[in-house]
Amino acid sequence: MSFIITDKEREQTLKNLFREGPHGPLDVFPSKEKRKFIVAEHLASRFEKGRAYSEREVNEILKQAYPDFATIRRFFVDYGMMERSDDGGIYKRSEQV
């Protein structure tokens, strides 16, 4: 899925949903797909490209941002922001994000 997102729209969405700043916690995971995408793309940037993460490591990083880390982790995989090994134990950030 692809969205047309302006810099202003991205900035405003992140400002509204990360009230403590972009490195702080997410206040609420939005219901609109475009906003979900903006938030997930932002959170995916907290992971290094090319590095393999265990599921536990992914969960720990996401827990710092939002208590329902599993929803965001699934969103990452569904939208191609992260690749998951067949056994579900290893995650890698996609090169496109």
N, C-alpha and C positions, 0 to 999 in steps of 0.2 A: 504494500500500500504506500502511496506517495501523497504527500501534502505540499501545497505551496504555502510556505511560512515566511513571513517577512521578519526582518531583524526586530522591528518594533513589536510585532505580535509575540515573538519568542521572549523578548525582554519583559513585556508586560505580564505574560503568563507566568514566567518564573518569579517575577516580583510578587505577584498575587499569591502564588502557591508555596513559596519559600520565604515566608515573612522574616525569618532570622537571617536571610541572605542566601546566596546560591550554594554555599557549602554547608548550610544548616539542614535541619529536618524538613521534610515535606509535610505541609499542614493537612492536606487531603489529596487522595489520588482522584483526579478529575473523572467525570463521567463521559465527557465528549472525547471522541477518538483523537481528534487533532491535538487537543491539550494533553491527552495521555501520551501521545507520540512525543511532544515537546518535552514533557517531564522525563519520559523514559530515555530519550536521547541525551538529556542533560545528566541523568544518573549514570548512564553507560559511560560517560566521560570520566567517571571515578575509577574505571578499570583501565589497566595498561593494555595497549594493543600488543598482541603476540604472546602474552603471558597466559599460562594455564592456571586456572583457579579451581580449587575443589568446591563442591557444592556448599560446604560449610563456610569457606572463605567468602563466597558470593553472598551467602545469607548474612554473615557478620557485617560486611560492608553495607548491604542494603538495610539491615536493621537500624543502622545509625541514621538512615534517612526516613524510614517508614516502618511501622510495626508489621504490616502485612507484606513482608518481603517476598513471599512466595508468588503473590499476584504480579509484582513487578518482574521477578525472575522469569515467570512464564511469558509475560509480555515481551521481554527481551528476546526470548527464543522465537516466539510467534512472529515477531516483526523483523527477525534477522539481525538483531543488534548483538546477539551473542549466539555462539554455536555451542551445542551440548553434545558430549560424547554419547554413543549408543547406550551405554549403561547409566547415563545420567549423572556420573560422578565428576566429570571435568567440564569446565566452561571456559570459553575464550571469547573475548570481545571481537566482533567482526571488524574487518578492515574498513568497511564503508562508514562506520560511525565514528 
